[in-house]
Amino acid sequence: MSVINTHIVVLHKIEDAMALLEKRSAIYSDRPIMPIYELLGMGSGSSLLPYGNRWRKHRRVFQEVLRKDRTPLYHHTMTEKVHILLGELLNEPEDFIEQCKWVASSFVLSATFAYNVPPERKNDPIIDTADAAGKLLTELIVPGRTLINAFPILGRIPPWVPTAYTQRLAAAAKQSVAQYKTEPFNYVKRKMAGDGSEDCMLADILKTREERGSATYDDDTLEDVMGTMYLAGAETVQSVQITLILSLAIHTEQQRKAQAEIDSVVGTDRLPTFDDRASLPYVEALFREIQRWRPVAPLGFVHTTVRDDTYNGFYIPRGTLVIPNVWAMTRDASKYHDPESFVPERFFNPNGTLNDDTIGYGFGFGRRICPGRHVAESILWLELACILSTFSISKAKDENGSEIDISPDAFLDAYITHPLPFKCSIVPRSKQTETLIHSAASNARRAR
């Protein structure tokens, strides 16, 4: 397509996305420069940076703390947060959306900054400011959502002009962005200057910088990287969590199959752990199907070409916006039979083993693939397994005992999407599991 002298290529097939964004990543790893980024104060965010030396510096920081082999270092914190979540779901099941928001934000803040937020703290300033800024960004970068990206001069209109609604939103968000980046960063530095006892990603990087005697990771870079890690991590994990609960509430038959597998492998006297993952293939297939059925970023993230290219007879000029249509890839009938149906079994080979399709394309492509994908996937899998082990989730009922319908298509229209508010029933599977939840949640709280 071509819109206002901007060339746009939309990739509907995974094969095309792999051919261009993976195999030709040197050409397709740039990001478009959108004026709305600067208005929001997010132009220096790692995931939005143009491809170049500054982005490479950010990526090196991510590689230091988010390599796949480092993921087990965060398993203890993941387990602690998930167990506390189970206790909250037991006490206030109707408040599950806020609880999902808490566990996502709390885990990322704890792992990144050693900043602990108890679930009863309903209005933490860092969580609230980042949440507001993240939601505004994911809504305004949707193509066509604001004319400022097409006509940058509109961004110069003062916020006080009556028609400058977007400018007013952006001005308020810019203050939030500065706050959620600088406050947790300074929190860690103050703690390290005190007793030096902080154990988190940022502290590890600062200690490494001090040991190497190198200024490779300056404070501004680390603020931007860690701020991106928190904002992107919390937003995506929270979205998948809510989708997970919606999926289980609608697809109770598949839920029961996964619970039967957990009962036979794990038993009912303990909670699932990461060590159980390889022994729970149906839970793994269910996890993949949730991500395929309602991908968290349906349009992926826009790439831009750094030079001219040709592909299958098409001329793709420099500066072309390349959109990996993840939604279309998950609906490819040649790959997924009856794609609108929720069928975890599609991820099994004929011999009963899991196939190689891990829905990894949901995390991006090539050099711009999400660096935190291993950590995000781990906490989400543990949460799914623990919820299946302890709760039965179904549609809620009204005062007449009739089921309240849940729309599987009522999602926020944004780059990072999640279900709109819905009601469901979340009840412990038995008295024994209720006792197990109390014990796990209490132990997790004491460990903090």
N, C-alpha and C positions, 0 to 999 in steps of 0.2 A: 504494500500500500504506500501511498504518498500523501502526507497531510501537511499543508503549509510548508512545502519545500523540504519536508523531513521524510526520509525513506524509512519504512517500517517493514520488517520481515517477521512473521509469526510462524513459529515451528510447532506443528501439531503432532509430529511423529518423534518418538524417542530416538529412532535411528538418525534422523536429521540433526537433532540436538546433540547427539554424541559426535557425529561427524564434524560439526562446526564448533560447538562450544567446548568439546573435549579435545578432539584431535587437532583442531586449529586454534587452540586457546590463545596462542600468541597474537592472533588477529582479533579474537572475539572476547577479550577479557576486560575491555574498557567499560565505564559506566557513563551514562548521559549526564551532562551538567544541567541540572534543573534549578531555576531561580528560587523555587520554593524551599530548597534545602537551606540556602543562605538566610532566607527570611525566618526560618525556624531555628537557625543557629546550629544546624546539623550537617553543614557542608563538610566538616572534618571527620564525620563518622566513618569508621573503617569500611562498612559495607557499601557506602555511597561514594567513596573516593574514586577518582579516575585512576586508571591503570598506570602506574609509574613508580618512581623511587619512594615516594611517601607511602603509597599503598604497600609496597614491599616491606618497608620498615614496620608497618602495622602487622603485616602477616607474620613476620618473624616473632613478634611478641606472642601472637596467638599460638604459633607452633611450639613456643617454649612451654606453655601451660596447658594446651589442649590436645596434645598428641594422643593418639589412641592408647598408647602404652601407659599414659598417665591417668586414664579414666578410673582405674581401680582406686586411685588415691582419694577419689571423691565418693566412693561407694558408702563409706560410713555416714557422711553428711546426707547423702541421698536417702539412706535407710532411716535415719533419724527424722528427717522431714516427712517422709511418707508415713511413718508410724504415727507421728503427731497428727497428720491429716486424717488418718483413720479414726482417731479419737474425736476429732472435730466433726467428722461425718456422722459419728455415732450420736454425739450430743446435739448437733444442729444440722440435720440432713437437708433441711429446706434451704440452707444458706450455702449450698455446695459451690455456687459460682464464685462467691467471695473467698471461699476456702481454697479453691483452685488458684485464684489470684495470689493468695497468701503463699501457698507452697512453692509456686513458681518463683515469685519474687524473693521469698525467704531463702530458698536454696541458692539462687544465683548470688544474692548479696552475701550470704555466708561463705560460699566457696571463693568468691572474688575478693571480698573486703573483710571477711570475718566479722560482718555486721549482722547480729542476730535480732530478728524481729519475732516476738511471740505472737501467736495467732490472735490473742485477745487484744492486741494493739490494733485497733481498727483504722486508725488514721496516721500511719507513719508518713512523715513528710517526704522522705526519699521515694518510697513506693508510690505515693499519690502523684508526685510531680512527674516521675518517669512514666507512670501509667497514662497520665493525661497527654504528655508529649508524644508518646509512642502511638497512641490511638489517632491523634491528629495527623501525624506523619503518614501512617499507613492509609489513611483516608484521602489525604491530599495528593499523594503520588500516583493514585489510580489515573490512568490516561483519561484525559478529558474532564477530570474533576475540577480543575481550576485553569482559567485562561492565562494565569501568570506564567506558566511553563511555556506556553506558545508565544506570548507577548510579554517579554521580561519587563518592558517599560511600565507595565501595570503595577509591578512590585514597588515602584517609586511613589505610588499614590499614598499620601499620609493616612495612618489608621483612623484619624478623626473624620475623614470624609464619609458621609452617610453610606455610600455604596461599597466601601472598602471592608466588607465583612471578613474576607480571608486575611487581609492585612492585620486586622485587630486580633484574630485568632492567633496568627503567627507571632505577633508581638508578645502576647501573653505566654505562648509556648516557649519563646526564646529565653525567657527568664527561668522557666522550669528546666530547660535543657542545661543551662549553666549550673543550676543547683544540683541536679542529679549526677553531673559529672564531677564537680569539684568537691562536694561535701563528703562523699564516701572516700575519695582519694585522700583528702586531708585527714579524715578520720584514721586511716591506716597509718599515715605518716606520724600523726600525734601519738598513736599507741606504740609504734616502734621506737619513737624517741623517748617514751616513758620506760616501759619494762621490756620492750622488744619481744613480747611473747606472741605476737599475732602470727597465725598460721593460715595463709590464704594465698591466692594466685598473685595478687599485687605485691604482698610482702616478699614472696619468693623472687619476683622479678627485681624488686628494689635491692634485695640482698645480693642477687646475681650481679646487678649493675655495680654495686659497691665492691664486690670481690674482684670483678674484672677491671675495675678502674676505668670503665668506658662510659661515655655519655651517649652511646648508641640509642638508648631508650630515654630520651629527655622527658621531663614531666608532662609537657603538653601532649606528646605522643601517647604516654601511658594513660593520661586522663581520657583521651579520645578512644583508645582501644578498650579500656575497662568500662567506659561508659557505653560503648557499643555492645560489649559483651553482656552487660546487665540489661540494657533496653531490648536488644534483639532476643536474648535468651529468655527473659521473663515473658515477653509478649508471645513468642511462639510456643513455649512450653505451656503457658496458660491456655492458649487457644486449643492445642491438641488435647489437653486434659478435659476441657468442657465437651469437646467433640467425642472423646472417649466415653464419657458418661451418657451423652445422647445416644451414641451407637448401641450401648448395652441396654438402655431403656427401651429402644425400639426393637432390637434383635435379641429377644430373650432366649430363643432356642439355641443360638450360637453361644450365648452366655452360659447356659447350662452345660453345654458340651465342654467348654473350657473349665468350668468348675469341677466337672467330673474328672477331668484329667489332673487337675491340681490335687483333688482329694486322693486320687490313686497314687500319685507320685510324692507329694509333700505330706499328705495326711491332714488331720484337722487339729493337731495339737501344737503347730507352729506356723509361722508365716513364711511365704516363699522368699528365697534369697537369690542373689545373682548366680550362686552355684547351681540352682535348679533350672536355669534358663535352657540349657541344652537338652534337658529331659522333658520339656514342655512344648512339643512342636505345635500342638493346636493353639496354645496361647500365643505362640510366635506368629502363626498364620493369622490369627484374629488381630493381632497388633498390626501386621502389615495391611490387612484389609481395611482397618479403620483409617489408616493413612491414605490408602488408595481411594476409598469411598468418598471421603471429604478431605482433600489435601489442604493443608494450612495456608499455602500460598498458591492459589489456583492459576495465577499467571506467572509464577516463578518471579525472577527479578530481571529487569531489563539489562541486556548487554549492549555494547556499542562497538562497532568495528573501528580499528585504528588505521586500516588501509583498505584499498579496494580488494575485492575477492570475487571469484566466480564459483558457482556450485550448481551442478546438474543443469547447466545451461543458463542459469540466472546470474545476472551481474549485480553484485552487492557492493555499492560504493562506500567509501570511507564515511564514517559518521552515521551509518545506518543503525537504527534501533532494532535489536533482535530480541524478540519476546519468546521465551520457551513456554508454550501453552501447556502447563502441567495438567490442567483439567482435561484437555483433549487427550493427552497421553494416558491418563487413567481411564479414559472412555474408549480407548482403541479396541474395537470389537475383534480385531484379528489377534490381539494379545490377551484380552480379557473377555471371555464369552459372557454375554448378557451383563455388560458392565454396570448397569444401574442397580443390579441386585447385589445384596451383601452376602458374599460367599467366601469365607476364609479358606475353604477347601481348594480354591483355585491356586493356592501356593504350594500344593503338594504334587510331587511326581507320581506317576502311576504305581511305583513301588512303595508309596507311603512316606517317602522322605521329603523334606522341604526342598523346593527348587531354589534357584539362585536369584530370584527376583525379590530384592529387599526393599523396593520402592525408594532406593537411594536417590533417585532423581528429584524427590521432593525437597532435598536439601540443597539443590543447585547443581551447577555444572562447572567442570574445568577448574581453572585457577580461582574462580570466585565461589567455589562450593563452600558451604557454611563450615567454618573451622570448629564450631562447637557441636557438630552433629553427633559425635560419639557420646558426649556427656548428656546431651538432650535425649537421645534415644535410650540411654541407660535408665535415667530417672523415670521416663515415661513407661518403659517396660515394667519396672519394679512397681510403679503405681498401679498399672493395669493388673498385674498378677496379685498384688495384695488386696485390691478391691474385689477382684473375683473370688479370692479365698475367703473373704469375710462378709461381703454384702450381696444381697439380691437387689437388682435395680430394675424397675419396671415403670410403666406409665402411672402417674398419680390418678386418684379417683376423686370425683366431686362429692358433694353432700348426698347425692342420690346413689352413690356407688358406681357410677358410670365412669369409664376411663376418660381422662382428659387427653385429647389427641396431641401428638408432638409432630410438628412439620419437619421433615428431614431436609427441607430446602430453605428454612428461615435462618439465613446466615447474614452477618454483617457484610456490607458491600465495601470491602477494603482489600489492600494488598495482602495483609495478614488477616485472615478472616476467622470468625468463630461463630458458634450458634447464638442466635438471639435468645434472650431469657425464656426459659421453659420450666415447667414443673415436672417432677418425677418422684417416684417412691424409692427411698434408699433405706433398707432395713437389714439388720444383722441376720445372717443365715441361721443362727441358732444361739442358744444361751452360752454354749461353749465358746463360740467365736466372739460373742460379746465380751466374755471374760478375757479372751485372748487379746482383743483390741485394747481393753482397759490396761492390761499389763504392759503391752508393747508401747502404748502412748505414754504411760507413766514413766517407764524406763527411759524413753527417748527424751522426755522433758527433764529428767534428772541428769541425763548425760550432758545437757547443754550447760 
